[in-house]
Each structure stands twice: as C-alpha cells, then as structure tokens.
Amino acid sequence: MKKLLIIGLTLLMGMPGWAQVLTGIEVLEQGGFEELKGKRVGLVTNPSGVDRNLRSTIDILFEAPEVDLVALFGPEHGVRGDAYAGDHVEGGKDAKTGLPVYSLYGSTREPTPAMLEGIDVMVYDIQDVGVRCYTFISTLGLVMRACAQANVEVLVLDRPNPLGGNKVEGPLVQDGYYSFVSQFHIPFVYGLTVGELAGLINEEGLNKGQKGDKEHKKCCLNVIPMRGWNRWMLFRDTGLPWILPSPNIPSMESALCYASSGICGEYGYLNTGVGYTIPFQTFAAEWIDADALKERLDSYRLPGVAFRTIHYKPISGSMTGKLIHGVQFFFTDYEAAPVSLLQFYVMQAVQELWPSHNPYPLKSTRMLDIVCGTDYVRTTFGKRMKVADIVDVWNKDTESFKTLSQQYYLYR
C-alpha cells in the first residue's frame, strides 16, 4: 500500500498543476546570494514574500551568513501583514529581527533620502496580482524612482503573475488620472510578472506616480528570474503555496477574480464577496432575483465563464447581516474570457432587469475614474449601461502594449 501511495504521488507531481516553479528568492538562495554579497541590503516585502517552505524572505536574508540585511520597508498592510487595507503603516522595529522598519504607506509612500542612507541595494519581494490598481506595484515604482535619485541598486525577486502572462485587457491610463492606484502607463490587466514590469517601466519611462510627470531617470535594476514558469501558467499551475498578499486576496481564486469585480465594487451598489468568505467572486444585493440574474447572464453566452446562483450574509461591510442574492462566477477558459469586462456585463444585466437600481449619478467619482485610468468608462457606460458602448475603447490599447511589452519578456 505504501508503494502504491508513493507511485500515485509521483504521478500527481508530474501533472501540470504540480509544476515546480522556483521563485526569485529560491533562485537567489540556490546561487548563494551572490548578488548581495558585500552590500548593505534593504528589503521591501510583506507576508507573501516566502519560499515554498513558507520561510519569510526577511528571515532567509537575515539568517544568510554573507548577507547584511540592514532595514525593512513596509508597503500597504506592513512587512508582517499586521495593518488592514487602507490603514497607515507604522515604522519602528521588526519584533523578530530587531531591524528598523520604514513605512511606505504612511506619511510617505516613497523612500526618503534618509531612509536610503547606508543602503547599497534595495530588494523587492512581494506577490503581485496582475492588475494595475493593486498598490504593491505602485510601491515598487516609487522605490525605483527614489533609488534612481539616490544611486541605490534595485533587485527584484520575481514571482508568478497569477493571471498568467498572456492576458492583457483595459485602456492605458490617460493624463490627469495617474495616482497610487494607476501609477503606470499600462493596461488594467498587463500580462507581465513583476520583474518584467520593472524592466518595462525602467526602460520606457512609464512610471508616472502620484507627483505627475517628472524627468525619467533609470535605476540600476537587476531581476532574479524564476525557474520553471511559463506564460500560460495561472497560479494554480505553479505548485507554489498561495500566501495572501492582502486581507481581501485570501486565495488564488480571489486573485484570479479581482480584475473581474474590483471596479464594480467602486460603484457601491453590488456586493462582490468582499466582507464574505469569497471576496471578488460574486455579485449580489438584497433586491436581486438570483435565478433571473443567472438566466440573463447565461443568455449573453460569454466565452470562458460560468455562473451559479448564491445567497449569503456578509459578515462585514455595508450589507453586514443582510441576506443577499446573486451569482458566483467561475472561469472555464481563462484565456477566452472577457475577464475585466465581466463586471460591466453583470451591471448591464442588472440594469436590464432592475432599472430602478441604476447607480448613476454616483456620489463619488474620483476613485472610479483613477482605477479605470480614465473618466470615459464612467461617463459613457453611465448613459445606457451597455458594454457595447465602451468595449472598443476598453480594448484599443492592448495589441500595441503587447508589442511593446514583449521586448521585456523573461519567459516564454
């Protein structure tokens, strides 16, 4: 029996879902930390910065005999994940290592010259989710900008894009809409690993940031690529453990669905599973007839996506304790699915069925516009709430961006 179990496990490990991808931190360690020897090291990370055995990158570098880790830098949620979404991150000392911790999500979101004093190389190791408005890549951009000014090297430890490396959707950010949630001149879903993205923004000057345009200065950038990752891979294909990079991305399913419902959440009238056990995987409200909504969405025959009815009570947020009804969505073919437009199809269906619940005019518009990178989506979609009215603009930049970004691919 034991022999059969071993054979069965061996067969499973040979399946695509058990691919043994090595992340940048693991490749760095296997190489004996050669890139960090003789240098004073700063580290930007959070709890998602781990190896496959769940050892923190903080602890790996701190315990490495020839690595001089001197400071930690905390993005949104902090280096140890002890700050909730949107909460300011405090500096201080790391309780485990005693190292100084500098906040990049408090009074400043860009390292100051004083923070960078005494650092030769800044290491970045955070799990990305592949969507422009997720703030960790914005932190990376600001770190690169500050390090360029201070002549500090940047070393990115690469990790998988959970959406794979082929999906590109959404418009480029327009002037006037750059912010901490739309810092780069890239599509909403950009189809690059964080190491590839770093190379792109460093060479192309796409790092706009919160301060608007300023003269682009390249940093001294190096990337430790993964081993075994291919562009077709979603996170479930990597064989790696998923460690939530932020509280509302607890699973790889939430990461996969974030691009499909995050914008809808800014409209404020549908629950998207945030505040429940499956964040970003549903669309629901008290007044929705779940069966009718599913039937209407099924009638659209959207490729690569399926819906089921769902009824639940959120445990936090504006709908706490209320029984709400709607649909949960699943991807049957991610490459074929209109991933980021899915939420607009849902809002279209809701408008067709319950026109009295039209969310327009919106109480607040700024966050919606900067997440989309333009006001065109809000103003045009709001007239009839038809996807057909925005689809051309939504997709107009994707092919040109793919052509540009292919120059920076580290993987095929």
Secondary structure as UniProt FT lines:
FT   HELIX           2..13
FT   HELIX           16..18
FT   HELIX           24..30
FT   TURN            31..33
FT   HELIX           34..36
FT   TURN            37..38
FT   STRAND          40..45
FT   TURN            47..48
FT   TURN            52..53
FT   HELIX           57..63
FT   TURN            65..66
FT   STRAND          68..74
FT   TURN            76..77
FT   TURN            79..80
FT   TURN            85..86
FT   STRAND          92..93
FT   TURN            95..97
FT   STRAND          100..103
FT   HELIX           113..116
FT   TURN            117..118
FT   STRAND          121..125
FT   TURN            132..133
FT   HELIX           135..150
FT   STRAND          153..157
FT   TURN            162..163
FT   TURN            175..176
FT   TURN            180..181
FT   HELIX           194..204
FT   TURN            210..211
FT   STRAND          221..224
FT   TURN            231..232
FT   HELIX           235..237
FT   TURN            247..248
FT   HELIX           252..267
FT   TURN            274..275
FT   TURN            279..280
FT   STRAND          282..285
FT   TURN            286..287
FT   HELIX           290..299
FT   TURN            300..301
FT   TURN            303..304
FT   STRAND          305..312
FT   TURN            318..321
FT   STRAND          324..331
FT   TURN            334..336
FT   TURN            339..341
FT   HELIX           342..353
FT   HELIX           355..357
FT   HELIX           366..372
FT   HELIX           376..384
FT   HELIX           387..389
FT   HELIX           391..395
FT   TURN            396..397
FT   HELIX           398..405
FT   HELIX           406..408
//
